[in-house]
Amino acid sequence: MLYSQKNLTEYTGDDMGEIINVTRSSMPEFEEYCAEIRDIFESRWLTNMGVKHQALQKELENYLGIEHVTLFTNGHLALETALTAMDLPQGGEVITTPFTFASTTHAITRCGLVPVFCDVNDRDYTIDVTKIEALITEKTVAIVPVHVYGNMCDVEALQDIAERHHLKLVYDAAHTFGVRYKGKSPACFGDAAMFSFHATKVFHTIEGGAVCYHNDDLVQLLNDLKNFGIRGPEEVAYVGGNAKMNEFQAAMGLCNLRHLEEEIEKRRLADERYRERLEGISGIRLCAPQKDVRPNYAYFPVIFEDGYKYDRDTVFARLKEENIIARKYFYPLTNSFACYKDLPTAGTEKTPVAQYAATHVLTLPLFAGLSQEDVDRICDLILN
Ligand SMILES: *Cc1c(COP(=O)(O)O)cnc(C)c1O
């Protein structure tokens, strides 16, 4: 996200023609958003769980088919607060993957927990469930898997491991809004699941996020934790922070939710065209559609294998010359970050599948409204 913004400004004033960015935020009609925020101007209730916040929460509970949704000002604080709510012992170890956005590993660490890096599988780049149990020690307290690119983790195997070892299971589901697995939303799995509603995600509230869960006991706790731990007018129960979603964010969410299915359908068309052009090309590997999954077409990752005629960085640079901004997503791995170099499981050599993906992958531009002509132009550049 940040990188693409930076690329945008780099090109400002250039006459090389239109930039195709890796993503483009979906927007409702201007008039639709204005109509949605009119009552906020009248009531002057701008934040603190107002009517828009309440309405969006209800609609999301229905859409996701989950008992509880707690809204947050962003996905990162949603994940941090979900982990805080699990009440895990300080210094506890949390098994996670390094093939993710910085946020996942940071959230674990900022909660006083220790990330333990597990490799990913080479089919969909989610956590390799066959490698988890070897990493479990007497200090392990939780697993934080990531449904990366909108690909679902092996939720059954993860549930089984978590239950057998009495571990909390908190999903980073930031990429999966709109996905269905066997008819269920990703909100339904684990002790909690976090969605990000950042402007670059398939569904957004400008900035925003949510924690989804079944457990009734978490409702009050999460609502208190996102509001300074304040339980009542004269009672502060927890050392909370401030992570509330405001009314203008919620209003954007109410608008965008009305158009979600159209949005996903438009993304599907671009995805389909990419697959027509790139499937079966020797040296190019795509993520295969997953069994029992209705995708959300959030990203279009492509692996440029060692055998392909151009390496990943060459393709990246060539596209950039043509004002097409792809993204090395996720590169570098979080287990190579300077801030994690002292962790016992740091080092990319310990997660070779993730390291291969990180050094060979590009996510190509994908958003609602990306034209077939643009997809063709991108594919022509990659292939020739
Ligand atoms: C976007 C994202 C987050 C963080 O969400 P924000 O809403 O930007 O705070 C966390 N994890 C992953 C995998 C993400 O892509």
The ligand as an SDF file (V2000), in Angstrom:
LIG
                    3D

 15 15  0  0  0  0  0  0  0  0999 V2000
   -3.7800   -5.0400    5.6060 C   0  0  0  0  0  0  0  0  0  0  0  0
   -3.2560   -6.1180    6.4780 C   0  0  0  0  0  0  0  0  0  0  0  0
   -3.1780   -5.9940    7.8850 C   0  0  0  0  0  0  0  0  0  0  0  0
   -3.3880   -4.7100    8.6310 C   0  0  0  0  0  0  0  0  0  0  0  0
   -4.5590   -4.0870    8.3910 O   0  0  0  0  0  0  0  0  0  0  0  0
   -4.7120   -2.5030    8.5070 P   0  0  0  0  0  0  0  0  0  0  0  0
   -6.1930   -2.3350    8.3870 O   0  0  0  0  0  0  0  0  0  0  0  0
   -3.9560   -1.8850    7.3750 O   0  0  0  0  0  0  0  0  0  0  0  0
   -4.2170   -2.0770    9.8430 O   0  0  0  0  0  0  0  0  0  0  0  0
   -2.7880   -7.1020    8.6120 C   0  0  0  0  0  0  0  0  0  0  0  0
   -2.4530   -8.2570    8.0200 N   0  0  0  0  0  0  0  0  0  0  0  0
   -2.4720   -8.3920    6.6940 C   0  0  0  0  0  0  0  0  0  0  0  0
   -2.0940   -9.7130    6.0990 C   0  0  0  0  0  0  0  0  0  0  0  0
   -2.8330   -7.3240    5.8740 C   0  0  0  0  0  0  0  0  0  0  0  0
   -2.8000   -7.4570    4.5400 O   0  0  0  0  0  0  0  0  0  0  0  0
  1  2  1  0
  2  3  1  0
  2 14  2  0
  3  4  1  0
  3 10  2  0
  4  5  1  0
  5  6  1  0
  6  7  2  0
  6  8  1  0
  6  9  1  0
 10 11  1  0
 11 12  2  0
 12 13  1  0
 12 14  1  0
 14 15  1  0
M  END
$$$$
